[in-house]
Amino acid sequence: MSVSVQRTKRRQPPEETRAQVLDAAQAFLRERSFRELSVEAVMSRTGHTRTVFYRHFDDIPSLVLTLITEVGAELVEVGQAWADADRATPSEARAQLALFVEFYARNGPLVRAIAEASHHDEAVERAYAEMSEAFVTLTTQAMETRIGRGELAPLDAPEIARALVRMVGGYLLDVFGHEPATDPKRALETVWTIWTRTLFPGA
């Protein structure tokens, strides 16, 4: 790297440098496993030194926690749309579920890497579990609302919601977490069949 490039990087705002590190980590995890992630692997993609990494993150787990926050924010947004499924027609609910499938189609390798990281660090494990639990809660609320209106037969909403979210999440990680990925349309049809059997029987 030329001296002029190095000087330019030293002058750039800290938030820009931090964003470059996060982008490099995301790009790496979309291609490789968490087990291969290292400070050197990330920083070699940015042109910055290890010292620069430690100005922004304590270690690799803290970097992954930041990625979870960013990925989780988008997933919560998708989840909020799904929370409206209790008031939606089947076609509207399908469109909302399509957003969930599309999220995994775009971020499957990254979410897979985060899931792998959760097995190696307690803080990452907690954050990943909270991200999943938020969707369980939204699904439970949707089911209980429909039960209360007589649109769904009484059932154990919290446990069934947990089973559905874990099952569908695991399936989407399996088909989008690595190449070759499944056709998103086929994946949507699969998870929609599962959801309608529970949330929209007879749809």
C-alpha positions in Angstrom: 0.0 0.0 0.0 1.4 3.4 -0.9 2.2 6.0 1.8 -0.4 8.3 0.3 -3.1 5.7 0.7 -2.0 5.0 4.3 -2.2 8.7 5.1 -5.6 8.9 3.6 -6.8 6.0 5.8 -5.3 7.6 8.9 -7.2 10.8 8.2 -10.6 9.2 7.6 -13.2 9.6 10.4 -13.2 6.8 13.0 -16.8 5.9 12.2 -15.8 5.3 8.6 -12.9 3.1 9.6 -15.2 1.1 11.9 -17.7 0.7 9.1 -15.0 -0.7 6.9 -14.0 -3.2 9.5 -17.6 -4.4 9.9 -18.1 -4.6 6.1 -14.9 -6.6 5.8 -16.1 -9.0 8.6 -19.5 -9.4 6.9 -17.9 -10.1 3.6 -15.6 -12.7 5.1 -18.4 -14.5 7.0 -20.5 -14.7 3.8 -17.6 -16.7 2.3 -16.0 -18.5 5.1 -16.9 -20.1 8.5 -16.6 -18.4 11.9 -13.8 -20.8 12.8 -11.6 -19.1 10.2 -12.4 -15.6 11.3 -9.5 -13.7 12.8 -8.3 -10.1 13.3 -5.7 -10.7 10.5 -8.3 -12.1 8.1 -10.6 -9.1 8.6 -8.0 -6.4 8.6 -6.3 -7.7 5.4 -9.5 -6.7 3.6 -9.4 -3.2 4.9 -5.7 -2.2 4.5 -5.6 -1.2 8.1 -3.5 -2.7 10.8 -4.4 -4.9 13.8 -3.9 -1.8 16.0 -6.7 -0.1 14.2 -9.0 -3.1 14.8 -8.4 -2.9 18.6 -9.3 0.8 18.6 -12.9 -0.2 17.7 -13.4 -3.7 19.1 -12.1 -5.6 22.0 -11.9 -8.9 20.2 -13.6 -11.1 17.6 -16.6 -11.9 19.8 -17.3 -8.1 20.3 -17.1 -7.7 16.5 -19.7 -10.5 16.1 -21.9 -8.9 18.7 -22.0 -5.7 16.7 -22.9 -7.6 13.6 -25.7 -9.3 15.5 -27.0 -5.9 16.5 -27.1 -4.8 12.9 -28.5 -8.0 11.5 -31.0 -8.3 14.4 -32.3 -4.8 13.8 -33.3 -5.7 10.2 -34.8 -9.0 11.4 -36.8 -7.2 14.1 -38.2 -4.9 11.4 -39.2 -8.0 9.4 -40.7 -9.5 12.5 -42.8 -6.4 13.2 -44.4 -6.9 9.8 -45.1 -10.5 10.7 -46.6 -9.4 14.0 -49.4 -7.9 11.9 -50.2 -11.4 10.6 -52.9 -11.7 13.3 -54.8 -9.0 11.4 -53.9 -10.0 7.9 -55.6 -12.0 5.3 -53.7 -15.2 4.2 -52.3 -13.4 1.1 -51.1 -10.5 3.2 -49.5 -12.8 5.7 -47.8 -14.7 2.9 -46.3 -11.4 1.6 -45.0 -10.7 5.1 -43.5 -14.1 5.5 -41.8 -13.6 2.1 -39.9 -10.8 3.7 -38.5 -13.2 6.3 -37.5 -15.7 3.6 -35.9 -12.9 1.5 -33.9 -11.8 4.6 -32.4 -15.2 4.9 -31.8 -15.5 1.2 -29.6 -12.3 1.5 -28.1 -13.0 4.9 -28.0 -16.7 5.2 -24.2 -17.2 5.3 -23.8 -14.4 7.7 -26.6 -15.7 10.1 -25.0 -19.1 9.8 -21.7 -17.7 10.9 -23.3 -15.9 13.8 -25.0 -19.1 14.9 -21.6 -20.9 14.8 -20.1 -18.1 16.9 -22.9 -18.5 19.5 -21.4 -21.9 20.3 -18.0 -20.4 21.2 -18.9 -17.3 23.2 -21.5 -16.8 26.0 -22.2 -13.2 25.1 -22.8 -14.0 21.5 -24.9 -16.9 22.5 -27.2 -14.7 24.6 -27.5 -12.1 21.9 -28.3 -14.7 19.2 -30.9 -16.3 21.5 -32.5 -12.9 22.2 -32.8 -12.2 18.4 -34.6 -15.5 18.0 -36.7 -15.1 21.1 -38.1 -11.8 19.8 -39.6 -13.5 16.8 -41.0 -16.3 19.0 -42.8 -13.6 21.1 -44.2 -11.9 18.0 -45.5 -15.2 16.7 -47.0 -16.1 20.0 -48.9 -12.8 20.1 -50.2 -13.3 16.6 -51.5 -16.8 17.4 -53.1 -15.7 20.7 -54.9 -12.8 19.1 -56.4 -15.1 16.4 -57.4 -17.6 19.1 -59.1 -14.8 21.1 -61.1 -13.9 18.0 -62.2 -17.5 17.4 -60.2 -17.7 14.1 -57.9 -20.4 15.5 -58.6 -23.4 17.7 -57.2 -23.2 21.2 -53.6 -24.4 21.4 -50.4 -23.9 23.4 -49.4 -20.8 21.5 -46.0 -20.1 23.3 -44.7 -23.6 22.8 -46.0 -24.0 19.2 -44.6 -20.6 18.3 -41.2 -21.6 19.6 -41.3 -24.9 17.7 -42.3 -23.2 14.5 -39.7 -20.5 14.7 -36.9 -22.9 15.6 -38.0 -25.3 12.8 -38.4 -22.6 10.1 -35.2 -20.8 11.2 -33.2 -24.0 11.1 -34.6 -24.9 7.7 -33.8 -21.4 6.3 -30.3 -21.6 7.6 -29.9 -25.0 6.0 -31.1 -23.9 2.6 -29.5 -20.4 2.5 -26.5 -20.7 4.9 -24.2 -22.1 2.2 -24.0 -22.6 -1.6 -25.8 -23.8 -3.5 -28.8 -22.1 -2.1 -32.4 -23.2 -2.6 -34.7 -21.2 -4.9 -36.3 -18.6 -2.6 -39.7 -19.2 -4.2 -39.5 -22.9 -3.3 -38.4 -22.0 0.3 -41.3 -19.6 0.7 -43.7 -22.3 -0.5 -42.3 -24.7 2.1 -42.4 -22.4 5.1 -45.8 -21.0 4.0 -47.2 -24.5 4.0 -45.9 -25.0 7.5 -47.3 -21.7 8.8 -50.8 -22.0 7.2 -51.3 -25.4 8.7 -51.1 -23.7 12.1 -52.0 -20.0 11.7 -54.4 -20.1 8.8 -56.0 -23.5 8.7 -58.0 -24.0 5.6 -56.2 -21.1 3.7 
